[in-house]
Amino acid sequence: MNPPARRAGRFVVAIDGPAASGKSTLARALAERFGLACLDTGALYRATAFLVLQAAGDPADPEAAAAAAGRVARDLLCDRRLHAEPVTSAAAIVAAIPAVRHALLAWQQDFAMHPPPPAPGAILVGRDIGTVVCPAADVKLYVTADIAIRAERRVKELRARGAAAIYQNVLQDLEERDARDRGRRDAPLSVAADAEIIETTALDAEAVVERAAELVARALAERAFKEKEWL
């Protein structure tokens, strides 16, 4: 019997889910534990929005937004200005533009296949990682939680940054964002058929990390075993 086709590229973990579900916190913890590179793809859309606003452009203009997406550089992703409220609001607009998503697709896939050394693989976080960006990921996780809990988490996050945050306003923003993410025609937020769903409503961050870490460790072990067989 012939051995199964070998999975090409680096080890990849895809984490998807709605805003404030805890997926970014989970990704950072897993990246540290397993020595993997981590990319929160939301930063790409915030960077795109930032570049559009910086040029006094309209985030809803597909041409301007796509051009900005083509100028996103890795060093910009850590810029604190990307978390300003105007940028966050504009990011939701540019993220719904198909040309922007297309422009950033290769960026994300290149990161997955060529993570910064010495990382042996990568974790990508977003809305369409397991379904569009990395459909052949070794591990696919869909992290979600009740929207009321997500709103509470987002309020705490914003206040920790020194920003004023009103619960009802944050809740409404999340409801609107969920509707945009799930309803957009291009790469909508959805659960990959082979994703493991992690419901975080009643779990603390440590419990979420431990559950996900078990899945990642198992996938790493299986991959190492198969690679040994192919030698």
Residue pairs with C-beta under 8 A, 6 or more apart in sequence:
3 226
3 229
3 230
4 226
6 226
6 227
6 230
7 136
7 138
7 223
9 112
9 113
10 112
10 113
10 114
10 115
10 120
10 121
10 122
11 36
11 120
11 121
11 122
11 138
11 219
11 220
11 223
12 112
12 121
12 122
12 123
12 124
12 134
12 136
12 137
12 138
12 139
13 27
13 30
13 36
13 121
13 122
13 123
13 124
13 137
13 138
13 139
13 140
13 141
13 216
14 124
14 129
14 130
14 133
14 134
14 137
14 139
14 140
14 141
14 192
14 195
15 23
15 26
15 27
15 123
15 124
15 125
15 126
15 129
15 141
15 142
15 143
16 23
16 125
16 126
16 127
16 128
16 129
16 130
16 131
16 140
16 141
16 142
16 143
16 189
16 191
16 192
16 195
17 23
17 127
17 141
17 142
17 143
17 144
17 189
18 127
18 144
18 147
18 150
18 174
18 177
18 178
18 181
18 189
19 150
19 154
19 174
19 177
19 178
19 181
20 145
20 150
20 151
20 153
20 154
20 157
20 174
21 143
21 144
21 145
21 150
21 200
22 143
22 145
22 153
22 200
22 205
22 208
23 125
23 141
23 143
24 40
24 42
24 125
25 205
26 141
26 143
26 198
26 205
26 208
26 209
26 212
27 38
27 40
27 123
27 125
28 38
29 205
29 209
30 36
30 38
30 123
30 209
30 212
30 213
30 216
31 37
31 38
31 123
33 209
33 213
34 121
34 213
34 216
34 217
34 220
35 118
35 119
35 120
36 115
36 119
36 120
36 121
36 122
36 123
37 111
37 115
37 116
37 119
37 121
37 122
37 123
38 122
38 123
38 125
39 108
39 111
39 112
39 122
39 123
39 124
39 125
40 125
40 126
41 104
41 108
41 124
41 125
41 126
41 127
41 129
41 133
42 91
42 125
42 126
43 77
43 82
44 69
44 72
44 77
44 104
44 107
44 108
45 91
45 92
45 94
45 95
45 100
45 104
46 82
46 83
46 87
46 88
46 91
47 72
47 76
47 77
47 79
47 82
48 65
48 68
48 69
48 72
48 91
48 94
48 100
48 104
49 59
49 65
49 68
49 87
49 88
49 90
49 91
49 93
49 94
50 76
50 79
50 81
50 82
50 87
50 90
51 68
51 71
51 72
51 76
52 58
52 59
52 61
52 64
52 65
52 68
52 90
52 94
53 59
53 86
53 87
53 90
55 64
55 68
57 64
57 65
57 68
58 64
59 65
59 90
59 91
59 93
59 94
60 93
60 97
62 97
62 98
62 99
62 100
63 99
65 93
65 94
65 97
65 99
65 100
66 97
66 99
66 100
66 102
66 103
68 94
69 94
69 99
69 100
69 103
69 104
70 103
72 104
72 107
76 82
81 87
83 161
85 163
92 177
92 180
94 100
95 101
95 127
96 180
96 184
96 186
98 185
98 186
101 128
101 186
101 187
102 186
105 132
105 133
108 124
108 126
108 129
108 133
108 134
109 133
109 134
111 122
111 124
112 122
112 124
112 133
112 134
112 137
115 121
115 122
121 138
124 133
124 134
124 137
126 133
127 181
127 187
127 188
127 189
128 187
128 188
128 189
128 190
129 137
129 140
130 137
130 140
130 141
130 142
130 192
130 194
130 195
131 187
131 190
131 192
132 187
135 192
138 219
138 220
138 223
139 196
139 215
139 216
139 219
140 192
140 194
140 195
140 196
141 195
141 196
141 197
141 198
141 212
141 215
142 191
142 192
142 195
142 196
142 197
142 198
143 198
143 200
143 208
144 197
144 198
144 199
144 200
145 153
145 199
145 200
145 201
146 201
147 171
147 174
147 175
147 178
148 171
149 200
149 201
150 174
151 167
151 170
151 171
151 174
152 167
154 165
154 170
154 174
155 165
155 166
155 167
155 170
158 164
158 165
158 170
159 165
178 189
181 188
181 189
182 188
182 189
182 190
191 197
196 215
198 208
198 211
198 212
200 208
203 211
